[in-house]
Amino acid sequence: MKEPAASGFQDGDSCCQTDGTGCHAINEDTGWRFCDSPACDVVYFAEQSDDTFVKPQLKVAVGVKETAGDRPLCYCFDHSVTSIKRELEATGESTAVEDIRSRMKGEACHCEVTNPSGSCCLGSVAKGIEIAKGELAATESHIGSEPPSGRGEKIAKVGTIVSAIMASSCCWLPLVLLAVGVSGTGIAVALETYRPLFMLITFGFLGAAFYFTYRPRPASDANHDASCCDSTMLGELECCTPKTTLRWSMAAMNKVMLWVVTVLAIAFLAFPSYVGLLFGAGGNAVVTDDMNRAVLAIEGMTCEGCATTVAETIKRVDGVIAVEVNYGTKQATIGAKACCPVPIAEIKSALAKVGYAGEPIDSTD
């Protein structure tokens, strides 16, 4: 025991007697008893008085009184519930009892003075093996029977976002390619072809995410949570409450994340409708009457994002100082300096590289 608890004993009261050769067990009844129940903190108590010693007063952990953690069982040869579980996981069986029996005959075995119970540890080790097997079986059973809802829910949410991004890529990807100077010939038209498919996949993933998040909990899960504490343990409510709170907190977080994913998916799916408002379809330069102008009929535009791509493409052509693209009329009005003609051929070539076609319907040189 720790000080000052140990100092309360006189030499004659000690559970072991010293004679210069070490500490030896006392065989006669001392009036002190050992409590091995995990339901209380008392380790030693006196039959003739109210004197007790509790776990915090001991130098070593009392494994048989614990229900979790390392839980030492043999204090001479370092066997514990944790070491037995590791052995069971590695080999499928435990040799702890055989190891202790083979080493008991040596001088290293001092259960009477090293084991808090003051007795041989074989009984505790045998019980610890059964506890370790039971805990491993319970863990494997819970993992094996638990539906892969968490993984399915994550996959559904990630799939929703990815497919929604792909569904809107016909509008934003050409702009990205233009920004880095890469030609995306026909990419908008090609991506637009698959847009309905990506939208269908998005709603499929979103439906799966809602199912996994809001599905009724199986009764087996509820029973598992209800049995989180041993009914013999003190403070059962305190033990179970944190797990229940954590479970509900995670459920609430999953629902919040689902609605965040839903909002993001809708934002990406609707991107073609408002991309023109975000980036504009003609920049800040406006085509004015003092410019040479040309109007081109644009083929291949399928959304406001396409109008933005067309405008950005035309603006990059040398000689163009202003451009206005109207998605509704499928027309682009281009302005050049009054001294210079509108570079129609260059504009048509640039549009062709990104998957569009332009034909002049009116021009003023």
Buried (B, 14 or more C-beta within 10 A) or exposed (E): BEEEBEEEEEEEEEBEEEEEEEBEEEEEEBEBEBBBEBEBBBBBBEEEEEEBBBBEBBEEBBBBBBBEEEBBBBBBBEBBBBBBBEBBEEEEEBEBBEBBEEBBEEEEBBBBBBBBBBEBBBBBBBBBBEBBBEBBEEEEEEEEEEEEBEEBBBBBBEBBBBBBBBBBBBBBBBBEBBEEEEBBEBBBBEBBEBBEEBBEBBBBBBEBBBEBBEEEEEEEBEEBEEEBBEEEBEEEEEBBEEBEEEBEEEEEEBEEBBEEBBEBBEEBBEBBEEBBEEBBBBBEBEBEEEBBBBBBBBEBBBBBBBBBBBBBBBBBBEBBBBBBBBBEEBBBBBBBEEEBEBBBEBBBEBBBBBBBEBEBEEBBE
